[in-house]
């Protein structure tokens, strides 16, 4: 099997991580492309002593770390206005949040995350604990849940409330979701893809975003269908069945970027 064939199944999930890391489909996918270009340019440098997924994420992490080291140097320039410098710094996801995303969202062990980040496992654990402590201090939001499966909706409600957020409402159709959002503007939307009346959570979100801006996390059992990199796609995405820690990390990261006004 060629290296390309080994890497292909892991690309949708690397896009998920990259988008959550950058808060943007455009920027996340650009980093993924850069990682793939680096592999194509120097296949002999690709890590062969680990499985293909670890090697792919390792290459990506090196690209990410290198690019953002340059960003930090630029931000330190006295030529850049202070407000823009602060905004650019806000765009760089801290190591603690990288560790949380790698473990909670991508499912890597502390050992594997340590390999990806050039850290010891105990350092990864400390960073994850730091990220979780930061989440506790995060501004609370009012959340609209768009989900037609009652058990999943109740599970999401419990997770959202346990995180200290409020639930604006639970909608099961596109029209109901839009009506609830217009009646009480949410600070975050959790949206399933397929809804009760065969309407689409994606269409519901498009209708809502046409009225006002709000961070959105999509939920689907088929993430690879929404992580192709070929069209406008979700920035934040949770895979069914989900773990509590995954939802927690996604909500925290979506609100993290929503709280920072960052110029393009």
C-alpha positions as CSV (number, residue, x, y, z in Angstrom):
1,X,0.0,0.0,0.0
2,X,1.4,3.4,-1.0
3,X,1.9,6.2,1.6
4,X,-0.9,8.2,0.0
5,X,-3.3,5.2,0.5
6,X,-2.2,4.9,4.1
7,X,-2.8,8.6,4.8
8,X,-6.1,9.0,3.0
9,X,-8.5,7.6,5.7
10,X,-7.0,10.0,8.3
11,X,-7.2,13.2,6.3
12,X,-10.9,14.1,7.2
13,X,-10.0,13.8,10.9
14,X,-6.8,15.9,10.5
15,X,-9.0,18.6,8.9
16,X,-11.3,18.4,11.9
17,X,-8.4,19.0,14.2
18,X,-6.8,21.7,12.1
19,X,-10.1,23.6,11.8
20,X,-10.7,23.4,15.6
21,X,-7.1,24.5,16.2
22,X,-7.4,27.5,13.9
23,X,-11.1,28.3,14.3
24,X,-11.5,28.4,10.6
25,X,-12.1,26.0,7.7
26,X,-9.9,28.1,5.4
27,X,-7.0,28.4,7.7
28,X,-7.2,24.8,9.0
29,X,-7.4,23.3,5.5
30,X,-4.4,25.5,4.4
31,X,-2.3,24.0,7.2
32,X,-3.4,20.5,6.1
33,X,-2.4,21.2,2.5
34,X,1.0,22.5,3.7
35,X,1.6,19.3,5.6
36,X,0.7,17.2,2.6
37,X,2.9,19.3,0.4
38,X,5.8,18.8,2.8
39,X,5.2,15.0,2.7
40,X,5.1,14.9,-1.1
41,X,8.2,17.1,-1.3
42,X,10.2,14.9,1.1
43,X,8.6,11.5,1.6
44,X,11.9,10.2,3.0
45,X,11.4,12.5,6.0
46,X,8.0,11.0,6.9
47,X,8.2,9.2,10.2
48,X,8.2,5.4,9.4
49,X,8.7,4.2,13.0
50,X,5.1,5.0,13.9
51,X,1.7,4.3,12.3
52,X,0.6,6.5,9.4
53,X,-1.9,8.5,11.5
54,X,0.7,9.5,14.1
55,X,3.2,10.3,11.3
56,X,0.6,12.5,9.6
57,X,-0.3,14.4,12.7
58,X,3.4,14.7,13.6
59,X,4.1,16.4,10.2
60,X,1.1,18.7,10.7
61,X,2.3,19.7,14.2
62,X,5.7,20.6,12.9
63,X,4.2,22.8,10.2
64,X,1.8,24.4,12.7
65,X,4.6,25.1,15.3
66,X,6.9,26.5,12.7
67,X,4.3,28.8,11.1
68,X,3.1,30.1,14.5
69,X,6.6,30.7,15.7
70,X,6.9,33.1,12.8
71,X,3.6,34.7,13.7
72,X,4.8,35.3,17.3
73,X,8.0,36.9,15.9
74,X,5.9,39.2,13.7
75,X,3.6,40.1,16.6
76,X,6.6,41.2,18.5
77,X,7.5,43.8,15.9
78,X,7.1,47.4,17.0
79,X,5.8,48.3,13.6
80,X,2.5,46.4,14.3
81,X,-0.3,48.3,16.1
82,X,-0.9,46.9,19.6
83,X,-4.6,46.0,18.9
84,X,-3.7,43.9,15.9
85,X,-0.8,42.2,17.7
86,X,-3.2,41.2,20.5
87,X,-5.7,39.9,18.0
88,X,-3.1,37.8,16.2
89,X,-1.8,36.4,19.4
90,X,-5.4,35.5,20.3
91,X,-5.6,33.4,17.2
92,X,-2.8,31.1,18.2
93,X,-4.2,28.2,20.2
94,X,-2.2,27.7,23.3
95,X,-0.3,24.5,24.0
96,X,-2.8,23.6,26.7
97,X,-5.7,23.7,24.2
98,X,-3.7,21.7,21.6
99,X,-3.2,19.0,24.2
100,X,-6.9,19.0,25.0
101,X,-7.9,18.8,21.4
102,X,-5.4,16.0,20.6
103,X,-6.6,13.9,23.6
104,X,-10.3,14.7,24.0
105,X,-11.3,15.3,20.3
106,X,-8.8,13.2,18.4
107,X,-8.5,10.4,20.9
108,X,-4.8,10.3,21.2
109,X,-3.2,9.0,24.5
110,X,-1.0,11.3,26.5
111,X,2.0,9.3,25.2
112,X,1.0,9.8,21.6
113,X,0.1,13.5,22.1
114,X,3.5,13.9,23.8
115,X,5.2,12.4,20.7
116,X,3.2,14.8,18.5
117,X,4.0,17.9,20.6
118,X,7.6,16.9,21.7
119,X,6.6,16.6,25.3
120,X,6.6,14.1,28.1
121,X,3.2,12.4,28.8
122,X,3.2,14.0,32.3
123,X,3.6,17.4,30.6
124,X,0.6,16.6,28.3
125,X,-1.5,15.7,31.3
126,X,-0.5,19.0,33.0
127,X,-1.4,21.0,29.9
128,X,-4.8,19.2,29.7
129,X,-5.5,20.0,33.3
130,X,-4.6,23.6,32.6
131,X,-7.0,23.8,29.7
132,X,-9.8,22.3,31.8
133,X,-9.2,24.8,34.5
134,X,-9.3,27.6,31.9
135,X,-12.7,26.2,30.6
136,X,-14.1,26.6,34.1
137,X,-13.3,30.3,33.9
138,X,-14.7,30.7,30.4
139,X,-17.6,33.0,29.9
140,X,-20.9,31.1,30.0
141,X,-23.2,31.1,26.9
142,X,-26.8,30.4,26.0
143,X,-26.9,27.3,23.8
144,X,-29.5,26.3,21.2
145,X,-29.5,22.5,20.6
146,X,-30.8,21.3,17.2
147,X,-31.3,17.6,17.6
148,X,-34.2,15.3,16.8
149,X,-33.1,12.2,18.8
150,X,-34.5,12.7,22.4
151,X,-31.8,10.7,24.1
152,X,-29.0,12.5,22.4
153,X,-30.7,15.8,23.0
154,X,-31.0,15.1,26.7
155,X,-27.4,14.0,26.9
156,X,-26.3,17.2,25.2
157,X,-28.5,19.3,27.5
158,X,-26.8,17.7,30.5
159,X,-23.3,18.2,29.2
160,X,-24.1,21.9,28.4
161,X,-25.6,22.6,31.8
162,X,-22.8,20.8,33.6
163,X,-20.4,23.1,31.9
164,X,-22.2,26.0,33.4
165,X,-24.0,27.1,30.2
166,X,-27.7,27.7,29.7
167,X,-29.9,25.9,27.2
168,X,-32.0,28.3,25.1
169,X,-34.1,25.5,23.8
170,X,-34.1,22.2,21.9
171,X,-35.4,22.2,18.3
172,X,-36.1,19.1,16.2
173,X,-36.7,20.7,12.7
174,X,-35.2,23.4,10.6
175,X,-38.2,25.8,11.0
176,X,-38.4,25.2,14.8
177,X,-34.6,25.9,15.1
178,X,-34.8,29.2,13.2
179,X,-37.9,30.3,15.1
180,X,-36.2,29.6,18.5
181,X,-33.1,31.4,17.4
182,X,-35.0,34.4,16.3
183,X,-37.0,34.5,19.6
184,X,-34.0,34.3,21.8
185,X,-30.5,34.8,20.2
186,X,-28.1,32.0,21.3
187,X,-24.4,32.4,22.0
188,X,-23.7,29.0,20.6
189,X,-25.5,26.4,18.4
190,X,-25.1,22.6,18.6
191,X,-26.7,21.2,15.4
192,X,-27.3,17.6,14.2
193,X,-27.1,17.2,10.4
194,X,-30.3,15.1,9.8
195,X,-33.5,16.3,11.5
196,X,-36.9,14.8,12.2
197,X,-38.8,16.0,9.1
198,X,-35.9,15.2,6.8
199,X,-34.8,18.8,6.9
200,X,-31.2,19.7,7.4
201,X,-29.4,21.1,10.4
202,X,-27.0,22.7,7.9
203,X,-29.8,24.6,6.3
204,X,-31.2,25.6,9.7
205,X,-27.8,27.0,10.6
206,X,-27.5,28.9,7.2
207,X,-30.8,30.5,7.9
208,X,-29.7,31.5,11.4
209,X,-26.3,32.8,10.2
210,X,-28.1,34.9,7.6
211,X,-29.6,36.9,10.5
212,X,-26.6,37.1,12.9
213,X,-23.2,35.6,13.6
214,X,-22.9,32.8,16.2
215,X,-20.4,29.9,16.6
216,X,-21.7,26.5,15.5
217,X,-20.8,23.0,16.3
218,X,-22.2,20.3,14.0
219,X,-22.9,16.7,15.1
220,X,-22.8,13.8,12.7
221,X,-22.2,10.0,12.5
222,X,-20.5,10.5,9.1
223,X,-17.8,13.2,9.6
224,X,-15.8,12.1,6.5
225,X,-18.7,13.4,4.4
226,X,-18.3,16.9,5.8
227,X,-14.5,17.1,6.0
228,X,-13.5,16.8,2.3
229,X,-12.0,20.2,2.0
230,X,-13.7,20.7,-1.3
231,X,-16.6,23.1,-0.3
232,X,-17.8,25.3,2.5
233,X,-17.8,22.9,5.5
234,X,-18.1,23.1,9.3
235,X,-15.3,24.5,11.3
236,X,-16.3,22.6,14.5
237,X,-17.6,19.1,14.3
238,X,-18.4,16.3,16.7
239,X,-18.6,12.6,15.7
240,X,-21.5,10.4,16.9
241,X,-21.3,8.5,19.2
242,X,-19.5,11.2,21.2
243,X,-17.7,11.3,24.5
244,X,-18.5,14.0,27.1
245,X,-14.9,15.2,26.9
246,X,-15.2,15.6,23.1
247,X,-18.2,17.9,23.5
248,X,-16.6,19.8,26.2
249,X,-13.4,20.4,24.2
250,X,-15.4,21.5,21.1
251,X,-17.7,23.9,23.0
252,X,-14.7,25.4,24.7
253,X,-12.7,25.9,21.5
254,X,-15.7,27.4,19.6
255,X,-16.3,29.9,22.4
256,X,-12.5,30.6,22.6
257,X,-12.4,31.9,19.1
258,X,-15.8,33.6,19.4
259,X,-14.4,35.7,22.3
260,X,-11.4,36.9,20.3
261,X,-12.0,39.4,17.5
262,X,-9.3,38.5,15.0
263,X,-8.6,40.3,11.7
264,X,-8.3,38.0,8.6
